[in-house]
């Protein structure tokens, strides 16, 4: 490839040469059905941890630690269910080198052939240069990708340009139980000298252009409980003579956001960081179109038609979604119930500079004010269920610049700088606890179907991804 | 009792004398756990039918027929599940006498000791002159009550004053499957000569005053389906950039009825029969208070404070209740889903002179108009799921007058003339198919807990009820 810098030619050639071995390694990883959300498969999740340990040993890792996290806290169906361990390892401990911590997860989402997979989800299957299998892209592909990068260096007799710490967890698809605590514990121990954290666990925006991700929205999840009668009532006997909680609730929920997605709760817009010209320009080059959105939703329900509007409302403006109602009738068919107590659930995606506490005050006040207007004899209680902060990094810092150069060296194109609408809470934990920059460096494409049937990673993404990870370490190691 | 008319003294004395036997008969009936909604107990339901058949034989019934209804239609878990039969019998066939058809059901609601019963639900237990047991009031008490009335006449050597046809079904608690069809079939056969139909399967309004019931509201059940994205979406990725069906739906549902229970769909009020002075006066003597309502709902959620307002809005005005939403998140906890398709469910209780077709047109038009205002790219489809007509009778006709006199003869007080907010569809079927007046003549009290734990019938209601049924037959037989 003409754009490959001279210095990387031997390394990239070695990676190409090892391609069959790399695919074989991913195949072995995929073959272990380590679904963290399925308690009956917990031993398979643990087995995956030990598979990684063996691979790390073969690659010459030092100080491999299998960090046990104890019993899974309730609710849990299996008595005494152990959490899968976190696997730590270290490659190099040279004080003259920078230290990069790479994080990935070895557990996967559930997958059954009968869900509609075209091939067995736990048998990595290559068709037309695409590798199909559960975890191929989320997140076994990237985890094995790091190991491949190390192996390529080893085979070539090339020293790693940085000290590398690997952190592989097995509960990411089930709430990352125990991980925050471990990061806190090891911040001054195993992770004492970490200069940068890189997470490869998201996706390109589309299918053709590599990206680096520098922002995530946060999420504040709320519930509104309205209760009236002491127990559910029959609408024949009581319809028309009692105040119905569900009637109050739909009226409250109807005041939250308009059909165009504009949040109707006053005071939130004012908290959003103004869009600067510089930030706005970041969107100019990004490859995206309303067609991509409509294709992803398989519908014609886009609220915006222009690329900038769509991406900015996905990444840098807050949004409010109503998720459902607990306590009301939800089955198919007809039931003439007046629910006695209903709980509406909605969440707000947060962005700079919304403060969670301020937001919650605005939300609760809004709901209580709207409820007062209804003059209902029912009782209301609105509350925050949980919150997770937004994350934003400087896409021009040393870490991102190294990844950008690496991308260009491999793909011959500058990556798009993207944000994501969802949250990856661990990003914030690493940043806060280790006090370092975090980079999100995805390998897979936007259509990989991470949590869906027929999850895949393109062979080119997998192999060029190994090159990108390798080149990134070099650029970062030498200070670009 | 001083108010007992001379003519009934021997009959009532006989009924008092037979009290232990009547309680024993009810005990036997209650001991068979014929829960029609529990497929595993279907054989017990059938057993109850044959128990009744044996009792009818002992009492000298003629032409007893066990009407098989074939297989229960889907959905059903048990393959080849037979419906419980309808038990028909006849006492007398004298062309010079009037013929009264009495209907009751021998199946019951589910009941488990661990649901919170103080005594075994299938062992009729007397405590402080109250008989506790599943079916004691709904509807084995009244069914056995008719048999007791027949027995009292037989023991006394007293001829029944009318020809009596008994119709006992075993699927009332599960939709009365097969009953409508059987009534149609037998309208010109077994039920050829029926002058009046009497159903004892509802309750006094309160706990102290007997009632006769002359009206029922109908019900039209609607659903509003709104669909947008092709499949459920993650609110992190898509929140703020797609039109969310659930957001549209809560806005539509919020336009249906106000917090005071006033239906906001235009044109419905105009269809409601005006309240005449005569009808309004029927409410004057009824024993009821807002305290009764608040006690029944175990809350302070009454929309009206005056007796008349409450009862008229329960019985003679329409009401609209929102029941729930299918397709949205409904479990405890938090889920950040944007549901792709949601179906709101609500129903309208109908009253004279609302026409179901006209109502449906108003409802669908209203919903479609409100949806147009939202300018949403989602798709809406509002439809009627099912409807059942209201029923109203003349509370001063021959049948009601006979029952009113009977009540006075037993209780020394004129019964309250009530309606009910719910529907008993079979009432309409009898009226339409047989072309006769129908009377609802309840035995139990408003606090009997028909579908609840610790269902009961007071011994006085049970025994005085047998007297009332007996006296009613006499008054009706002789044309009052």
Interface residues (C-beta under 8 A of the other chain):
Chain A: X217 X219 X221 X228 X229 X230 X231 X233 X234 X235 X236 X237 X238 X239 X240 X241 X242 X243 X244 X246 X247 X248 X250 X251 X253 X254 X256 X257 X259 X261 X293 X296 X297 X298 X299 X300 X301 X302 X303 X304 X310 X313 X314 X317 X318 X319 X320 X321 X322 X323 X324 X325 X326 X328 X329 X330 X331 X332 X333 X334 X335 X336 X337 X338 X339 X345 X347 X349 X374 X375 X376 X377 X378 X385 X386 X420 X421 X422 X423
Chain B: X217 X219 X221 X228 X229 X230 X231 X233 X234 X235 X236 X237 X238 X239 X240 X241 X242 X243 X244 X246 X247 X248 X250 X251 X253 X254 X256 X257 X259 X261 X293 X296 X297 X298 X299 X300 X301 X302 X303 X304 X310 X313 X314 X317 X318 X319 X320 X321 X322 X323 X324 X325 X326 X328 X329 X330 X331 X332 X333 X334 X335 X336 X337 X338 X339 X345 X347 X349 X374 X375 X376 X377 X378 X385 X386 X420 X421 X422 X423
